[in-house]
């Protein structure tokens, strides 16, 4: 049965915060829904460091998804700024989507995220992600029951962001719970991120992927130059920041093989993003303790929140 808004053909739009513990799959979901790689994806926690907005436009409504850093206890100044981004996002949205990894047991971090949602008082959906890793789906029932006792959720949506299973059901639920209103972005826009920012995110993802456990969270990437020399060709210079000379050696690798691998893999994704050939140059710079430096974080683009 159609609800009143569907019968009247009303359009809905609004901002939606994706929140969850590190590695819950938020960036994977954002990229899946938007259809472009705008957020760095890694199996390492704390991959997302900014609020990244992805725009999903449908005939019935427009969703502006705000992907936030994984909720964690802040230590470095970097982490405090990341958590400030989470609080800022919760303050400025119409709806919250709490994303939970359904394949792991409930811990203190999950309770901490839940408390943030409670404190926001915003309408919220609960998403149980990584259901493809749950062999017996009946195991989800106690989890749903526990969360159902904790907050007045507008809906529960189990899905697999990695496989794209049930993500359209989530889109429908989100639109249903947004306020009526005109589109916030043009139909052909899919993010508020600049091309420079997306290039840096792509390079950082490749570093995380190729360095394995050797370089956990100490890298940052800045697109220092983006020279569009022709309509079909761009020359891009990216600086990779690390904190110690030993980390620089790890990123570069023996005979610069690792840096070449990062550059080749990143270039393919960047060319797909911009639709033409690019020449990508990568430089590795040591900046001690950049995670605790106000100036360094400002330069890297991890801004202090209001």
Phi, psi and omega per residue, in radians:
X1 nan 2.313 -3.128
X2 -1.288 2.421 3.048
X3 -1.377 3.051 -3.025
X4 -1.079 -0.698 -3.122
X5 -1.129 -0.703 3.127
X6 -1.177 -0.661 3.120
X7 -1.119 -0.658 -3.123
X8 -1.444 -0.119 -3.141
X9 1.201 0.452 -3.078
X10 -1.269 2.573 -3.124
X11 -1.704 2.448 -3.126
X12 -2.130 2.535 3.108
X13 -2.706 2.700 3.111
X14 2.978 3.057 -3.130
X15 -1.688 2.410 -3.068
X16 -2.290 2.142 3.121
X17 -1.571 2.265 2.994
X18 -1.662 2.009 3.141
X19 -2.190 2.699 3.131
X20 2.970 3.062 3.083
X21 -1.212 2.809 3.047
X22 -0.964 2.443 3.090
X23 1.225 0.423 3.092
X24 -1.376 -0.284 3.129
X25 1.836 0.303 -3.073
X26 -1.112 -0.844 -3.113
X27 -1.163 -0.617 3.081
X28 -1.079 -0.743 3.113
X29 -1.136 -0.781 -3.139
X30 -1.015 -0.863 3.137
X31 -1.099 -0.655 3.120
X32 -1.100 -0.803 -3.070
X33 -1.261 -0.681 -3.100
X34 -1.364 -0.545 3.131
X35 1.530 0.128 3.092
X36 -2.370 2.692 3.125
X37 -1.505 1.611 -3.140
X38 -1.882 -0.234 -3.140
X39 -2.180 2.425 3.106
X40 -1.118 2.361 -3.127
X41 -2.109 2.294 3.136
X42 -2.691 2.799 3.051
X43 -1.499 0.109 3.086
X44 -1.668 2.473 3.072
X45 -1.108 2.834 3.039
X46 1.074 0.580 3.101
X47 -1.238 -0.775 -3.141
X48 -1.393 2.244 -3.108
X49 -2.076 -0.164 -3.125
X50 -2.137 2.932 2.850
X51 -1.413 2.097 -3.139
X52 -2.020 2.179 -3.098
X53 -1.753 2.251 3.052
X54 -2.074 2.407 -3.046
X55 -1.892 2.188 3.082
X56 -2.025 2.029 -3.105
X57 -1.945 2.158 3.115
X58 -2.150 2.859 3.121
X59 -1.008 -0.537 -3.070
X60 -1.647 -0.167 -3.136
X61 3.049 3.025 -3.138
X62 -2.255 2.271 3.139
X63 -1.915 2.233 2.998
X64 -1.878 1.756 -3.082
X65 -1.477 2.265 3.092
X66 -1.894 1.845 3.124
X67 -1.460 2.117 -3.061
X68 -1.846 2.781 3.035
X69 -1.043 2.636 3.094
X70 -1.042 2.374 -3.091
X71 -1.231 2.191 -3.107
X72 -2.697 2.940 3.089
X73 -1.343 2.114 -3.064
X74 -1.275 2.425 3.097
X75 -2.123 -1.265 3.084
X76 -1.223 2.874 3.039
X77 -1.003 -0.660 3.060
X78 -0.931 -0.850 -3.103
X79 -1.153 -0.629 3.122
X80 -1.155 -0.681 3.091
X81 -1.168 -0.657 3.112
X82 -1.092 -0.759 3.136
X83 -1.211 -0.570 3.059
X84 -1.093 -0.601 3.095
X85 -1.128 -0.643 3.105
X86 -1.112 -0.862 -3.133
X87 -1.082 -0.707 3.139
X88 -1.103 -0.715 3.130
X89 -1.112 -0.770 -3.125
X90 -1.093 -0.584 -3.137
X91 -1.208 -0.533 -2.943
X92 -1.880 0.277 -3.077
X93 -1.985 2.887 3.100
X94 -1.610 -0.407 -3.051
X95 -2.618 2.568 3.105
X96 -2.017 2.375 3.007
X97 -1.986 1.933 3.076
X98 -1.531 2.078 -3.099
X99 -1.823 2.169 -3.058
X100 -2.151 2.339 3.037
X101 -1.301 1.892 -3.064
X102 -1.341 -0.140 -3.063
X103 -1.576 -0.051 -3.138
X104 -2.124 2.789 -3.121
X105 -1.317 2.765 -3.113
X106 -1.259 2.314 3.130
X107 -2.251 -3.063 -3.131
X108 -1.088 -0.589 3.112
X109 -1.085 -0.669 3.104
X110 -1.134 -0.688 3.123
X111 -1.175 -0.619 3.122
X112 -1.135 -0.772 3.103
X113 -1.101 -0.767 3.125
X114 -1.025 -0.727 3.120
X115 -1.093 -0.655 3.091
X116 -1.071 -0.743 3.116
X117 -1.122 -0.761 3.118
X118 -1.035 -0.797 -3.111
X119 -1.121 -0.530 3.138
X120 -1.206 -0.556 -3.116
X121 1.180 0.227 -3.082
X122 -1.477 2.680 2.970
X123 -0.991 2.450 -3.021
X124 -2.525 2.586 2.998
X125 -1.939 2.574 3.056
X126 -1.864 2.169 3.108
X127 -1.970 2.133 3.031
X128 -1.702 1.836 -3.069
X129 -1.630 2.930 3.107
X130 1.105 0.625 3.101
X131 -1.154 -0.320 3.090
X132 -1.179 -0.292 3.106
X133 -1.600 -0.092 -3.125
X134 -1.722 1.912 -3.070
X135 -1.173 -0.826 -3.119
X136 -1.813 1.828 -3.052
X137 -1.140 -0.315 3.090
X138 -1.149 -0.304 3.088
X139 -1.172 -0.286 3.117
X140 -1.321 -0.398 -3.043
X141 -1.070 -0.820 3.106
X142 -1.076 -0.601 3.120
X143 -1.152 -0.791 3.097
X144 -1.094 -0.692 3.139
X145 -1.128 -0.757 -3.128
X146 -1.119 -0.842 3.129
X147 -1.117 -0.633 3.135
X148 -1.081 -0.482 3.112
X149 -1.403 -0.268 -3.023
X150 -1.630 -0.458 -3.028
X151 -2.742 2.739 3.140
X152 -1.558 1.406 -3.104
X153 -1.266 2.514 3.079
X154 -1.316 -0.499 3.109
X155 -2.936 2.756 2.996
X156 -1.957 2.341 3.124
X157 -2.332 1.916 3.006
X158 -1.467 2.419 -3.122
X159 -2.798 3.004 2.976
X160 -2.184 1.829 -3.136
X161 -1.125 -0.629 -3.108
X162 -1.116 -0.727 -3.131
X163 -1.616 -0.189 -3.117
X164 1.378 0.297 -3.106
X165 -1.402 2.159 3.051
X166 1.239 0.234 -3.129
X167 -1.237 -0.523 3.107
X168 -1.183 -0.550 3.063
X169 -1.117 -0.649 3.094
X170 -1.142 -0.770 3.122
X171 -0.993 -0.785 3.141
X172 -1.087 -0.727 3.132
X173 -1.151 -0.711 -3.141
X174 -1.086 -0.868 -3.111
X175 -1.051 -0.691 -3.126
X176 -1.030 -0.515 -3.051
X177 -1.845 0.222 3.056
X178 -1.604 2.720 3.100
X179 -1.241 2.716 3.045
X180 -1.163 2.452 3.138
X181 3.008 2.896 3.141
X182 -1.314 2.811 3.083
X183 -1.004 2.530 -3.137
X184 -1.622 -0.397 3.118
X185 -2.276 2.786 3.062
X186 -1.130 2.719 -3.039
X187 -1.066 -0.538 -3.082
X188 -1.619 0.069 3.103
X189 -1.572 2.434 3.138
X190 -2.176 -0.081 3.089
X191 -2.840 2.781 3.024
X192 -1.639 -0.001 -3.116
X193 -1.357 2.464 3.059
X194 -1.280 2.817 3.089
X195 -1.067 -0.660 3.108
X196 -1.021 -0.774 -3.122
X197 -1.148 -0.716 -3.140
X198 -1.183 -0.640 3.075
X199 -1.059 -0.807 3.139
X200 -1.071 -0.693 3.121
X201 -1.107 -0.718 3.140
X202 -1.110 -0.793 -3.141
X203 -1.089 -0.741 -3.107
X204 -1.148 -0.651 3.085
X205 -1.058 -0.736 -3.117
X206 -1.172 -0.603 3.083
X207 -1.110 -0.831 3.140
X208 -1.044 -0.658 -3.082
X209 -1.287 -0.648 -3.055
X210 -1.529 -0.392 -3.112
X211 -1.567 -0.112 3.105
X212 1.021 -2.284 -3.114
X213 -1.561 0.027 -3.048
X214 -1.302 -0.635 -3.139
X215 -2.136 1.595 -3.051
X216 -1.234 -1.229 -3.011
X217 -2.327 0.329 -2.971
X218 -1.698 0.180 3.130
X219 -1.856 2.604 2.989
X220 -2.453 2.644 -3.109
X221 -2.243 2.369 3.090
X222 -2.227 2.276 3.013
X223 -1.434 1.817 -3.037
X224 -1.452 -0.577 3.095
X225 -2.446 2.461 3.023
X226 -2.376 1.686 -3.059
X227 -1.777 1.913 3.129
X228 -1.489 1.507 -3.030
X229 -1.229 -0.599 3.049
X230 -2.471 2.967 3.130
X231 -1.092 -0.472 -3.077
X232 -1.936 0.299 -3.106
X233 -2.737 2.384 3.096
X234 -2.345 2.562 3.078
X235 -1.905 2.094 -3.032
X236 -2.090 2.338 3.088
X237 -2.052 2.136 3.121
X238 -2.105 2.348 3.057
X239 -1.764 2.295 3.102
X240 -1.849 2.069 -3.111
X241 -1.689 2.344 3.005
X242 -2.291 3.020 -3.049
X243 -1.750 -0.349 -3.090
X244 -2.437 2.722 3.132
X245 -1.070 -0.599 3.130
X246 -1.118 -0.597 3.103
X247 -1.243 -0.605 3.097
X248 -1.065 -0.732 3.121
X249 -1.089 -0.668 -3.134
X250 -1.150 -0.779 -3.122
X251 -1.129 -0.710 -3.120
X252 -1.276 -0.753 3.136
X253 1.392 2.950 -3.132
X254 -1.154 2.187 -3.120
X255 1.126 0.393 -3.125
X256 1.090 0.334 -3.079
X257 -1.132 -0.705 -3.102
X258 -1.175 -0.729 3.129
X259 -1.118 -0.658 3.084
X260 -1.111 -0.701 3.128
X261 -1.117 -0.749 3.093
X262 -1.049 -0.820 -3.088
X263 -1.118 -0.765 -3.133
X264 -1.108 -0.828 -3.123
X265 -1.123 -0.747 3.134
X266 -1.141 -0.713 -3.105
X267 -1.046 -0.691 3.130
X268 -1.064 -0.781 -3.140
X269 -1.181 -0.680 -3.133
X270 -1.154 -0.729 3.123
X271 -1.104 -0.655 3.075
X272 -1.138 -0.645 -3.134
X273 -1.178 -0.824 -3.033
X274 -1.593 -0.265 3.056
X275 1.430 0.324 3.066
X276 -2.755 3.070 -3.106
X277 -1.243 2.589 3.043
X278 -2.391 2.677 2.966
X279 -1.942 2.060 -3.034
X280 -1.898 2.140 3.061
X281 -1.950 2.275 -3.136
X282 -2.028 2.370 3.086
X283 -2.201 2.466 3.113
X284 -1.910 2.193 -3.106
X285 -2.159 2.466 3.095
X286 -1.659 2.120 3.035
X287 -2.298 1.777 -3.037
X288 -1.023 2.360 3.010
X289 0.990 0.622 -3.104
X290 -1.086 -0.443 -3.129
X291 -1.189 -0.279 3.118
X292 -1.979 0.249 -3.089
X293 -1.863 2.086 3.103
X294 -1.007 -0.816 -3.084
X295 -1.128 -0.776 -3.114
X296 -1.115 -0.747 3.138
X297 -1.127 -0.656 3.085
X298 -1.094 -0.771 -3.117
X299 -1.150 -0.668 -3.112
X300 -1.261 -0.381 3.092
X301 1.788 0.179 3.063
X302 -1.616 1.553 -2.917
X303 -1.341 2.669 2.994
X304 -1.303 2.343 -3.118
X305 -1.368 2.857 3.139
X306 -1.046 nan nan
